[in-house]
């Protein structure tokens, strides 16, 4: 797979729905990455939050480029007792379009019994503010589904970096959640995931890079980058036997529908 795609100016502009553009790994090349991504058709990018201590930097990067943020407390990071109160204040910032990145992770972070109350509190904040939620779930899907059934989300949300089975996808979709799709499917050993992805409803998918993590298989050095997303989208369109222009149109509309505050700025 080449590092560039067949995107052209007549196609729908695309959105990277999950990119940690503020992370230090992207400091050296950030300006070039953003310029290239915009030249290749990116209209917008959503920067998810992970910890209160990072929010000011995240906000500064978002405002520098005219992007938006989600603010949340990620299960991998240590959080202070008053961070939920501080998060509540950050959710009122004009660039904020969602709560997140938050969720449950059985492989990393504190035990689930400590992660669950933190997530419950963030789901409550999302409900109070009618905001969608950007969710992280690793080896904890049953616990996450139980929480979501107990605390339904009026504004829905996104399961970021989804890589589960068709049945797991069905269960999340039934709860009003969309699925964020990054480059994990490009890995040679991901054939089972590729077969699932080929059959998922296109109108429930969002494109994401999760940069600087989860770079596509054809990139062997350096961090993942937002300007890799057109090539990832082309690989996804090929896998789904779907015209690239249709995929870009569908995923853009789904992203704008899921994050209404983005639609307010970018229209349909």
Buried (B, 14 or more C-beta within 10 A) or exposed (E): BEEEBEBEEEBBBBBBBBBBBBBEBBEEBBEEBBEBBBEBBBBBBBBBBBBBEBBEEBBEBBBEBEBBBBBBBBBBBEBEEEBBEBBBEBBEBEBBBBBBBBBBBBEEBEEBEEBBEBBEBBBEBBBEBEBBBBBBBBEBBEBBBEBBEEBEBEBBBBBBBBBBEEEBBEBBBEBBBBBBBBBBBBEEEBEEBBEBBEEBEBEBBBBBBBBBBBBBBBBEEEBBBBBBBBBBBBBBBEBBEBEBBBBBBBBBBBBBBBBBBBBEEBEE
